[in-house]
Amino acid sequence: MSLSNKELIERDLRTLWHPCTQMKDHEWLPLVPIKSGKGVWLQDFDGNRYIDAISSWWVNLFGHANPRINQAVKHQLDELEHVLLAGFSHQPAIELAERLIQLAPAGLTRCFYVDNGSSAVEAALKMSFHYWLNCGKPQKTRFVTLQNSYHGETLGALAVGDVALYKETYKPLLMEAITAPSPDCYYRESGESWHDYSLRQFDSMAELLRKQADSVCAVIVEPLVQCAGGMRMYHPVYLSRLRSLCDELDVHLIADEIAVGFGRTGTLFACEQADITPDLMCLSKGLTGGYLPLSLVLAPDKIYQAFYDDYSKLNAFLQSHSYTGNPLGCSAALATLDIFQQDQVIQKNQHLSKKLRDATVHLNDHPHVAEVRQQGMIVAVEMVKNKSARTAYAWQERRGLTVYQHALKNQALLRPLGNVCYLMPPYVINEEEIDHLARVLTEGIDLATKE
Ligand SMILES: *Cc1c(COP(=O)(O)O)cnc(C)c1O
């Protein structure tokens, strides 16, 4: 007998505790148990289908059950499923490190494996602090972050983030970060360019960093798009200025490319658009094409060498997770890189990204849309109560939820962040599917902003 949505929902709600969820909502908001996926489509146990417009929380790049990635993981599964990475090594980890170092901004020559995004951020923070300690600068203990940034939800990562929803409750547990104003161009004056606004916002960063550089290990940023903060975007000039300033003041620049890496912003890595090399770069999410939890930190030789010493000095970097550099994850990542190369994905995405723009540009004229913004394969639509004053809807009204519910009834998985609706689809989406998403999105926004 085949299972139904109803049966699985009942069993789920008796035992599971879901992430980022007020479980009581599920008294009236049905869970969606997914049976299978193929390409951009997900299918539930009653046979309903949904286009995965948000790439399953920004991880999927080349569709669900991608034949090429499946093949690579199956092959690896019969060879070696896992082995510890201390004292031991394996071919997929070595090959992946070699290839990423080739592809990453010049100068990043060491790959430190972890197993999820937040842990990669934790590793980068510890690595930066420990580097300065090993260099005889123990007074460097603080981190600078941008307003509205998100770097994950373990305590260290949460501490350098600034999204109130995730952070506020746990504040008493967190180290104190230094928060600089964001270059987020949503707040630019009318008539002001992204370039000019981001540059203007840089002044506050410069002032703050010049005062406190002696106690600062690193500045951590999400290059170009603050994703969890509502897909807020800024100009690459901010990153190039920040790179020079960090060099001048002896402060590390950590690029958290966990969400924006692997083509999301139009280039393989977002940092490329500012032509910079960060000191540490965190990768995860799209790294495995959305298949398996894997993450890593790329570092330059200079940082690596500061840890390379006689054992008795006790200078080695100390961080280890059980599933560090898992071979199955690495094999999925290698297959993902093959697809980028063989299919000329970055080039082809230019066409898809133009299609995304054309399909959503009409929303600029919507009476309750403040702006439609785009960065490569991410399009975001900001719903507002008052268009000219850009007054936000109160969060309690949960307008985004109306869009979510409307989409589910119409073959689409959209999951707005508060009042911000967005499309961030797998790169295997076609034009008709984009048109479908744009239509559902428009109807959803009409419905959500009706009164
Ligand atoms: C998702 C995300 C993280 C955290 O990754 P997890 O694997 O969910 O822990 C960190 N930084 C950014 C920018 C992210 O989008």
The ligand as an SDF file (V2000), in Angstrom:
LIG
                    3D

 15 15  0  0  0  0  0  0  0  0999 V2000
   23.4500   29.1200    5.1890 C   0  0  0  0  0  0  0  0  0  0  0  0
   24.5600   30.0220    5.5310 C   0  0  0  0  0  0  0  0  0  0  0  0
   25.4710   29.7030    6.5590 C   0  0  0  0  0  0  0  0  0  0  0  0
   25.3090   28.4980    7.4510 C   0  0  0  0  0  0  0  0  0  0  0  0
   25.4150   27.2740    6.7920 O   0  0  0  0  0  0  0  0  0  0  0  0
   24.7220   25.9960    7.4540 P   0  0  0  0  0  0  0  0  0  0  0  0
   25.2040   24.8410    6.6440 O   0  0  0  0  0  0  0  0  0  0  0  0
   23.2440   26.2050    7.3580 O   0  0  0  0  0  0  0  0  0  0  0  0
   25.1760   25.9240    8.8770 O   0  0  0  0  0  0  0  0  0  0  0  0
   26.5200   30.5690    6.7710 C   0  0  0  0  0  0  0  0  0  0  0  0
   26.6740   31.6850    6.0350 N   0  0  0  0  0  0  0  0  0  0  0  0
   25.8370   32.0100    5.0450 C   0  0  0  0  0  0  0  0  0  0  0  0
   26.0870   33.2510    4.2460 C   0  0  0  0  0  0  0  0  0  0  0  0
   24.7200   31.2190    4.7800 C   0  0  0  0  0  0  0  0  0  0  0  0
   23.8390   31.5920    3.8410 O   0  0  0  0  0  0  0  0  0  0  0  0
  1  2  1  0
  2  3  1  0
  2 14  2  0
  3  4  1  0
  3 10  2  0
  4  5  1  0
  5  6  1  0
  6  7  2  0
  6  8  1  0
  6  9  1  0
 10 11  1  0
 11 12  2  0
 12 13  1  0
 12 14  1  0
 14 15  1  0
M  END
$$$$
